[in-house]
Amino acid sequence: MLSVRPKVAELAFHVFSRSLHPELYRVHRTRRIERSAYHAQVNITNCGHVITWNTTGKTPVTVCEVATSAHQPLPTKRCLISHSLKGSRTDKADFHSGVGYRTHFQLEPVAPDMFFMVQQQLSKQPTEGLLHTFDASGRMSLGALSYVNIETRQRSMLVQAIHTFPDDYAIVKVESLFSLPDA
C-alpha cells in the first residue's frame, strides 16, 4: 500500500474540542504520553499529524490538533480553529479551568538544495521523537518525511512537527503548546 502525501496546496489545519474517530485517518507512527494531570496520543498520519490531548480531573478537557488534507472528511461539530495550511499563522484557544492551547504553523517553500539538505538532516540523525519516511511519489526519487518532537512537563506538552513535501519543495512546521494552569 502506498503512503504518498497530498500536494502541499491541499493542506488544512484544524483544532477540535473533542477527539476524532481513528478510522478518519491512516496512522504510520504513534506515541502515547501519560502524566498525572493529562494524557496524549500523537500520531503521524498519511497527510500530517493528529494530536489528541486530554486532561484528567473533575472537568476533563480534550484538545485535538489535526494537520491533514483539506479533502479529508472531518466533523464540523466542536471545531475551534480551521485554516488552510498556507503562509504563517499563530492561533490560540482557551478552555474552562484555565487550560490553554497555543500554536504556530508555517508553510515554507524552499530552494531545492536547501530542501534536500533539510531532508537529509532529518532522515540521518538519531531521533528521540517520531519519524516516518513516505514512499516516493514517482516524480521525485525521494519520499516525504514527517518528524514530531514531543517535550513533556508535569503541566504542559510542547509538540514540534516538521512535514516535508518533495514534489513542492516545501516544509510545513507546526509548534503547539498544550498547558494546564499552575497548580
Backbone hydrogen bonds in HBPLUS format (Angstrom, degrees):
<---DONOR---> <-ACCEPTOR-->    atom                        ^
c    i                          cat <-CA-CA->   ^        H-A-AA   ^      H-
h    n   atom  resd res      DA  || num        DHA   H-A  angle D-A-AA Bond
n    s   type  num  typ     dist DA aas  dist angle  dist       angle   num
A0010-GLU N   A0007-LYS O   3.01 MM   3  5.50 159.2  2.05 114.4 121.2     1
A0011-LEU N   A0008-VAL O   3.37 MM   3  5.63 156.3  2.43 117.4 115.6     2
A0070-ALA N   A0010-GLU O   2.46 MM  60  5.36 163.2  1.49 162.3 162.0     3
A0085-LEU N   A0011-LEU O   3.03 MM  74  5.28 177.2  2.03 120.3 120.4     4
A0012-ALA N   A0068-THR O   2.72 MM  56  5.50 157.1  1.77 160.1 161.4     5
A0068-THR N   A0012-ALA O   3.00 MM  56  5.50 159.7  2.04 153.2 159.3     6
A0013-PHE N   A0083-HIS O   2.78 MM  70  5.28 162.0  1.81 161.4 164.8     7
A0083-HIS N   A0013-PHE O   2.90 MM  70  5.28 159.1  1.95 152.9 159.8     8
A0014-HIS N   A0066-VAL O   2.88 MM  52  5.12 161.3  1.91 150.6 156.8     9
A0066-VAL N   A0014-HIS O   2.82 MM  52  5.12 164.2  1.85 155.2 155.1    10
A0015-VAL N   A0081-ILE O   2.89 MM  66  4.91 145.1  2.02 137.5 137.8    11
A0080-LEU N   A0015-VAL O   2.69 MM  65  5.51 147.4  1.79 150.3 161.6    12
A0081-ILE N   A0015-VAL O   3.22 MM  66  4.91 158.6  2.27 133.5 136.0    13
A0016-PHE N   A0064-CYS O   2.80 MM  48  4.99 156.8  1.85 140.8 148.7    14
A0064-CYS N   A0016-PHE O   2.94 MM  48  4.99 161.3  1.98 142.8 145.1    15
A0017-SER N   A0078-ARG O   2.91 MM  61  5.52 155.0  1.97 156.1 164.4    16
A0024-LEU N   A0021-HIS O   3.07 MM   3  5.87 166.9  2.08 126.8 129.5    17
A0025-TYR N   A0022-PRO O   3.41 MM   3  6.04 172.3  2.42 116.7 118.8    18
A0046-ASN N   A0026-ARG O   3.13 MM  20  5.77 131.1  2.38 146.7 158.7    19
A0028-HIS N   A0044-ILE O   2.77 MM  16  5.61 178.1  1.77 164.1 164.4    20
A0044-ILE N   A0029-ARG O   2.88 MM  15  5.13 161.5  1.92 141.4 147.0    21
A0031-ARG N   A0042-VAL O   2.88 MM  11  5.25 141.6  2.03 145.5 156.6    22
A0042-VAL N   A0031-ARG O   2.88 MM  11  5.25 169.5  1.89 159.5 163.2    23
A0033-ILE N   A0040-ALA O   2.83 MM   7  4.94 168.3  1.84 144.8 147.8    24
A0040-ALA N   A0033-ILE O   2.89 MM   7  4.94 156.2  1.95 136.5 141.4    25
A0035-ARG N   A0038-TYR O   2.85 MM   3  5.24 148.8  1.94 165.9 170.6    26
A0056-THR N   A0037-ALA O   2.93 MM  19  5.27 155.6  1.99 133.0 129.9    27
A0039-HIS N   A0054-ASN O   2.86 MM  15  5.42 152.5  1.93 153.8 163.0    28
A0054-ASN N   A0039-HIS O   2.82 MM  15  5.42 176.3  1.82 175.6 176.3    29
A0041-GLN N   A0052-THR O   2.85 MM  11  5.22 150.9  1.93 146.4 156.2    30
A0052-THR N   A0041-GLN O   2.90 MM  11  5.22 165.7  1.92 153.6 158.2    31
A0043-ASN N   A0050-VAL O   2.85 MM   7  5.17 158.9  1.89 154.4 160.7    32
A0050-VAL N   A0043-ASN O   2.98 MM   7  5.17 152.9  2.05 139.8 146.5    33
A0045-THR N   A0048-GLY O   2.95 MM   3  5.15 161.1  1.99 118.1 123.7    34
A0049-HIS N   A0067-ALA O   3.09 MM  18  5.26 143.7  2.22 130.0 140.9    35
A0067-ALA N   A0049-HIS O   2.91 MM  18  5.26 165.8  1.93 152.2 156.8    36
A0051-ILE N   A0065-GLU O   2.87 MM  14  5.11 159.5  1.91 148.3 154.9    37
A0065-GLU N   A0051-ILE O   2.82 MM  14  5.11 149.5  1.92 149.2 155.1    38
A0053-TRP N   A0063-VAL O   2.84 MM  10  5.23 170.2  1.85 158.5 161.8    39
A0063-VAL N   A0053-TRP O   2.89 MM  10  5.23 157.8  1.94 152.2 159.5    40
A0055-THR N   A0061-VAL O   2.88 MM   6  5.28 159.4  1.92 151.2 158.2    41
A0072-GLN N   A0069-SER O   3.04 MM   3  5.24 162.0  2.07 107.6 113.3    42
A0086-LYS N   A0084-SER O   2.98 MM   2  5.60 128.0  2.26 105.6  90.5    43
A0107-LEU N   A0087-GLY O   2.70 MM  20  5.15 152.6  1.77 147.7 157.5    44
A0089-ARG N   A0105-PHE O   2.84 MM  16  5.51 157.1  1.89 162.3 166.6    45
A0105-PHE N   A0089-ARG O   2.88 MM  16  5.51 159.1  1.93 159.4 165.5    46
A0091-ASP N   A0103-THR O   2.96 MM  12  5.43 160.1  2.00 147.0 151.8    47
A0103-THR N   A0091-ASP O   2.95 MM  12  5.43 158.7  1.99 159.4 155.4    48
A0093-ALA N   A0101-TYR O   2.93 MM   8  5.21 154.7  1.99 145.6 148.4    49
A0101-TYR N   A0093-ALA O   2.95 MM   8  5.21 134.0  2.16 158.3 168.5    50
A0095-PHE N   A0099-VAL O   2.85 MM   4  5.04 170.8  1.85 162.0 159.8    51
A0100-GLY N   A0179-SER O   2.85 MM  79  5.08 164.3  1.88 142.9 148.4    52
A0179-SER N   A0100-GLY O   2.88 MM  79  5.08 167.5  1.90 151.7 150.4    53
A0102-ARG N   A0177-LEU O   2.99 MM  75  5.17 153.5  2.06 143.7 151.8    54
A0177-LEU N   A0102-ARG O   2.79 MM  75  5.17 159.3  1.83 149.4 155.7    55
A0104-HIS N   A0175-GLU O   2.88 MM  71  5.36 143.6  2.01 147.8 159.4    56
A0175-GLU N   A0104-HIS O   2.87 MM  71  5.36 160.0  1.91 155.6 162.4    57
A0106-GLN N   A0173-LYS O   2.89 MM  67  5.41 147.7  1.99 151.6 160.2    58
A0173-LYS N   A0106-GLN O   2.93 MM  67  5.41 163.1  1.96 157.2 162.7    59
A0108-GLU N   A0171-ILE O   2.79 MM  63  5.19 170.3  1.80 154.9 158.3    60
A0171-ILE N   A0108-GLU O   2.97 MM  63  5.19 152.4  2.05 130.8 139.3    61
A0110-VAL N   A0169-TYR O   2.88 MM  59  5.75 171.6  1.89 160.0 161.2    62
A0114-MET N   A0111-ALA O   3.09 MM   3  5.35 117.9  2.49 106.5 121.3    63
A0115-PHE N   A0111-ALA O   2.88 MM   4  6.12 158.6  1.93 159.4 166.7    64
A0116-PHE N   A0112-PRO O   2.97 MM   4  6.19 166.7  1.99 155.4 157.3    65
A0117-MET N   A0113-ASP O   3.11 MM   4  6.26 150.7  2.20 138.8 146.8    66
A0118-VAL N   A0114-MET O   3.00 MM   4  6.25 165.8  2.02 153.7 156.5    67
A0119-GLN N   A0115-PHE O   2.88 MM   4  6.09 166.2  1.90 156.2 160.7    68
A0120-GLN N   A0116-PHE O   2.91 MM   4  6.01 156.8  1.97 143.7 149.7    69
A0121-GLN N   A0117-MET O   2.97 MM   4  6.20 163.3  1.99 151.4 155.8    70
A0122-LEU N   A0118-VAL O   2.96 MM   4  6.18 163.1  1.99 155.1 159.2    71
A0123-SER N   A0119-GLN O   3.04 MM   4  6.17 156.0  2.10 144.9 151.6    72
A0124-LYS N   A0120-GLN O   2.97 MM   4  5.96 143.4  2.11 151.0 159.1    73
A0125-GLN N   A0121-GLN O   3.31 MM   4  6.06 153.9  2.39 144.4 148.0    74
A0130-LEU N   A0148-VAL O   2.82 MM  18  5.07 151.0  1.91 151.0 153.4    75
A0148-VAL N   A0130-LEU O   2.85 MM  18  5.07 158.0  1.90 145.2 151.1    76
A0132-HIS N   A0146-SER O   2.93 MM  14  5.33 152.1  2.01 152.1 159.0    77
A0146-SER N   A0132-HIS O   2.92 MM  14  5.33 148.7  2.02 151.8 160.1    78
A0134-PHE N   A0144-ALA O   2.77 MM  10  5.12 172.5  1.77 154.9 157.5    79
A0164-THR N   A0145-LEU O   2.85 MM  19  5.29 164.5  1.87 156.4 160.3    80
A0147-TYR N   A0162-ILE O   2.81 MM  15  5.19 159.5  1.86 154.0 160.7    81
A0162-ILE N   A0147-TYR O   2.77 MM  15  5.19 157.1  1.82 155.9 162.7    82
A0149-ASN N   A0160-GLN O   2.75 MM  11  5.11 167.6  1.76 157.3 159.2    83
A0160-GLN N   A0149-ASN O   2.90 MM  11  5.11 164.4  1.93 150.7 155.9    84
A0151-GLU N   A0158-LEU O   2.84 MM   7  5.11 168.9  1.85 158.3 161.5    85
A0158-LEU N   A0151-GLU O   2.82 MM   7  5.11 166.3  1.83 158.3 161.2    86
A0153-ARG N   A0156-SER O   2.84 MM   3  5.11 160.5  1.88 161.4 155.0    87
A0180-LEU N   A0155-ARG O   2.82 MM  25  5.20 158.8  1.86 166.0 163.2    88
A0157-MET N   A0178-PHE O   2.88 MM  21  5.24 149.1  1.97 151.4 158.6    89
A0178-PHE N   A0157-MET O   2.93 MM  21  5.24 169.8  1.94 155.4 158.2    90
A0159-VAL N   A0176-SER O   2.85 MM  17  5.27 165.0  1.87 156.7 161.9    91
A0176-SER N   A0159-VAL O   2.86 MM  17  5.27 161.0  1.90 152.9 159.4    92
A0161-ALA N   A0174-VAL O   2.75 MM  13  5.07 166.5  1.77 155.3 160.1    93
A0174-VAL N   A0161-ALA O   2.88 MM  13  5.07 160.2  1.92 147.1 150.9    94
A0163-HIS N   A0172-VAL O   2.87 MM   9  5.08 159.7  1.92 147.9 154.3    95
A0172-VAL N   A0163-HIS O   2.81 MM   9  5.08 170.8  1.82 156.8 160.0    96
A0165-PHE N   A0170-ALA O   2.88 MM   5  5.17 149.2  1.97 165.6 160.7    97
A0168-ASP N   A0165-PHE O   3.07 MM   3  5.64 142.3  2.22 115.5 125.4    98
A0169-TYR N   A0165-PHE O   2.98 MM   4  5.87 112.0  2.46 143.4 160.4    99
A0170-ALA N   A0165-PHE O   3.26 MM   5  5.17 163.0  2.29 130.5 135.6   100
A0169-TYR N   A0166-PRO O   3.27 MM   3  4.88 153.7  2.34  95.2 102.9   101
